Amino acid sequence: MITPATGRVWLVTGASSGFGRAITHAALATGDAVVATTRKPGALDDLAGRFPGRVAAVELDVTDTARIPAAVDAATEAFGRIDVLVNNAGRALIGAAEETTDQELRDLMDVHFFGPAALVRAVLPGMRARRSGAIVQISSMGGRLSFAAVSAYSATKFALEGYSEALAAELAPFGIRVLIVEPGAFRTGLHGEAMRMTAAHPAYDAVVGPIRAMQAGFDGAQPGDPAKAAAAIRAALDAADPPLRLPLGNDAADAVRDSLDRLRAEFRAWEPVARGTDLDPV
């Protein structure tokens, strides 16, 4: 049964906690409707009770890509359309590259890349037909630059960002926006129950060991406010000239700025070498 939506209709993955819940609440608080996907639908009962008729909870594990078309169909059946897709579901993995198994890397890629890509493909026919819509990809500052101990995590987010940059160019003629969100450390479950560690190798104790230890007391001490992040995302979507990438948090802003400065300095130092590799004119 379709319930006509007067505002936008959002499809948010990983909606039971963290950014997903904050984005869901922000959308509902401003009069929009949300199809909230989660592996634990009961976790959204409180929101469904506070906003009757505007929340549809759909059980979905984004790694089960075979179920994604059915989840999108459920969203369309509930509210008639999807205006905004938010690919938010995710988790973290700490460990050196040599410590990370093939299965760990593939599992993380399923969550952060193949699942979101399948969701994008599932919502685009409707958005193209209406010539409007938005795709919000929750990446990380680790999708713009990387650090020791997060090679696998950053690899998946780099993949998502490269995919999304091309996607933005492909969808612009249809009036569909793409927003890549690059948060720093926010008070979500990413550093808690969504955090996993590789099996430690003693060769990396000096490099990775301190990062493992830091995670033990970091959950609950992160500086970022998910509610403010949700408001910033909405502001970016509503902007006349929206960004492609949106870093969030002072830590992310500092890291991105410093990385851009280093990249520019390195490019300038090696630009003559880069430009000296074409064939000589005949």
Secondary structure as UniProt FT lines:
FT   STRAND          9..12
FT   TURN            15..16
FT   HELIX           18..29
FT   TURN            30..31
FT   STRAND          33..38
FT   HELIX           41..44
FT   HELIX           45..50
FT   TURN            52..53
FT   STRAND          55..59
FT   TURN            62..63
FT   HELIX           65..67
FT   HELIX           68..79
FT   STRAND          84..87
FT   STRAND          92..95
FT   TURN            97..99
FT   HELIX           102..109
FT   HELIX           110..114
FT   HELIX           115..130
FT   STRAND          133..138
FT   HELIX           141..143
FT   TURN            148..149
FT   HELIX           151..171
FT   HELIX           172..174
FT   STRAND          176..183
FT   HELIX           189..191
FT   TURN            192..194
FT   STRAND          195..197
FT   HELIX           202..204
FT   HELIX           205..216
FT   TURN            217..220
FT   HELIX           226..238
FT   STRAND          245..248
FT   HELIX           250..275
//
